[in-house]
Amino acid sequence: MNTTLATPPRATDITLRARLALEPEDVLTEEFMRYRNRLWRMVQFRLDPLVAARVDADDVLQDAWIAALRRVPHFIENESMSMFVWLRLIVGQTIVDLHRHHLGAEMRDAYREVALPLASLSRSTSMSIAARLLDQMASPSQLAIRQEIARQLESAIGGMDPIDREILALRHFEELTNSEVAESLEIGQKAASIRYVRAVRRLKTILHELPGYEDEVGDV
């Protein structure tokens, strides 16, 4: 049995659900503002740069708030889910919908609007991680080989275990706690912690296999 899902709701969560049932819009606004900076960080990390060039992160959060308001009954019924993880789920679905809208039938035309190196990034979690790491490159000599490093980095990160890769994204780049990661992925907290250590170790190995790159990124 998944211990994360079996954890009973805290008294504060029960009170929150009762308040939401009475004043959904006001209470949801309070909670959304409480976690807004963390959700904004998620959008910045996850949103494809092609879409980010067209849609502001604040607009993404506004769409997510509207979607969350419609789904308040879902949160009230799912007592094992924390507010932050639930809101993050809504924001994630909003991002997926935006990607489908902007990168579906229009994908070929959209890629004509940006430079080639940018178009190769953030197509998945692995590419979001690669994009964030590549942002730390600064010297002209490295910028000249940025595209090749991006290809190697994306390929190597893409070869990681999918859950380990997602845990790395959640813990290191979105800065979720271990318990939040466990709840988001529906795994035990101990397993989440072990997998995170393994993922960090693997990422460091990947970086050290890219000549000249590891000196620029520092500790991961």
N, C-alpha and C positions, 0 to 999 in steps of 0.2 A: 504494500500500500504506500502511496506517496505521502510522506509525512508532512510535506509542505501544504498539500491540499487538505489534510485532515486536521490542521491546526484550527481550533475554535476561534471565532471572531472575538476581538478584544471589546471591552465595554465601550471604549471610545468609538470603535467602528459601529457598534450597535446604535449608539446615540447619533452618529453621523447619518446613518441610514434613516433613522426616525425623522431627523431634521430635513433630510432630502425629500422624504415623502410629503412633508408639509409645505416646504418652500423650495422646490427643486431649483428654480432659476437663481435665487439669491445664494443658496448654499453651494451650488455648483460653481458659481462665480468666485466665492471665497476660496474654495478648494483649488480651482484652476489657477488663481493668482498665487496661491501658496506654492504651487509646483511649476509655475510658469517658466522660470529660468532653466529648470532642469528639462522641461519639455522643449524649450527653445533650443537647448544644446542638442537634443535628440534630432530635431529637424535639421539643424546645421550639419550634423554628421551624416544623416541618412538621405537627405534630399539630393537627387541627381543634379549635378551642376547645370545640365541643360534646362531642367525645370526651375532651378533656383534663379536662373537668368530671367525667367518669366514670372515667377511667383515669389512674393516676399514671404519670409518665414512667419511674420506676424499674421499674414493672411491664412497661412496653413493652420496656425493655432486658432484663428477665428473660426475656420471651417470645422476644426476638430471640436471646438466648444459647442457649436450648433449640433454636431453629430452626437456629442455626449449628452446634451440636454434631451435629445430624442430617446436616448438609451438609458436614462436614469433608472427606469424600472428593472433593467437588466442588472445594474449594479446592486440595487436593493435586494434582488433575489439571490445573487451570488455572494453569500455571506463570507466566504473564505478569501475573497479578493480584496486587496487593499486599494484605497483610492488612487494612489500614485500609479500602481501597476495597471489599474483599469484605465486611467487617463492615458497612460503611455500606449496601451493597446489601441485606444481610439485614435490617437495621433498617428500611430503606425499604419492603421488602415486608411487614414486620410492621405498619407504619403503614397501608399500603394495605389490608391484611386487616382491621385494626381499623376503618377508615373504612367498609369495606363492611358489616361486622357492625353497627356502631352507626348508620350513616347510610343504610342501604339501605331496607328496608321500613319502618323506624322513623323515617325522616327527618322526616316531617311532625310526629310526636309529639315528637321530640327538639327541634325548633325552638320548640315551645311552652314548653320549660323555661327558655329564656334570653331576655334582652332583645333587641330587634330589631337594634340596631347590632352586637352580638356575633355574631348569626346570619349576618350578611352577610360575615364575614371568613374567610380561610384556606380557601377552597374549592378553591384551586389554588396553584401557586407564586406567581402574580401577587398573589393575595389574601394569601398569607403575607407577602410583601414589604410590601404595603400595611398589613397589621396591625402589623408591626414599626415601620414609619415613623409610623403613627398613634399608637403608644404614646408617642412623643416629644412629643405635643401636651399642653400643660399648662394654659393659661389658660382661664378659664370661657367667654370669648367664643368661643374655638375649639371647646371641647367642645360648645357649642350647635349648631355647624354640622358636627360630626364626621361625621355620617352622609352628608351631601352630599359632603364632601371624600373620604370613603371610596369613594363611588360613582365619582367622577371619577378618583381615583387608581387604583382597580382596573381601570377601563376603559382608562386610558392605558397602564398597565403590561401589561395583557393584550394590547395592540396591538403590543408589541415582538416582535421575532423570537424564537420559542420557545427556541432554543439560547442566544441572548444573554441572555434572561431567566433561564434556568437557570444560566448562568455567573455572572450577577450574584448570584443566590441563594447559589450555592456559595462564591464568593470573598468576597463582602462580608458575608453574614449567617451562613453556616456556617463561614467562615474556612478553607476548604481552600486548599492551595497551588496554584499554577498547574499543576504536574505532576499533582497529584491530580485536579484538574478535568479535565485532558486525558484521564487514564485513565478517570475515571468516565463521561465522555461519548464516549469512543473517538474523539477527535480529536487532531491534533498540538498540541504545546505552544505553538508559535508562533501557530497559529490561535486557541487558547484565550486567549492573551494579547491578541491584537488584538481579539477579540470582547469581552473584558472591558472594555478601554478604551472601546470603542464603546458598550457597555451603560451604563457609568457616565456617559458624556457624555449619552446619551439620558435617563437617569433624572434628571440635573440639569436638563435641559430640561423634563421633565415637572413637576418640583417647582416650577420658576420660573413655570410656567403656572398654578399654584394660588395665587391672591392670599393673602398673609399666611402661607402655610404654610412657605415656604422659610426664613424668618427663624428658625423654631423648630428645624429639623432639623439645621442646621449643615452641615458637609461630609459628602458621602457617599463 
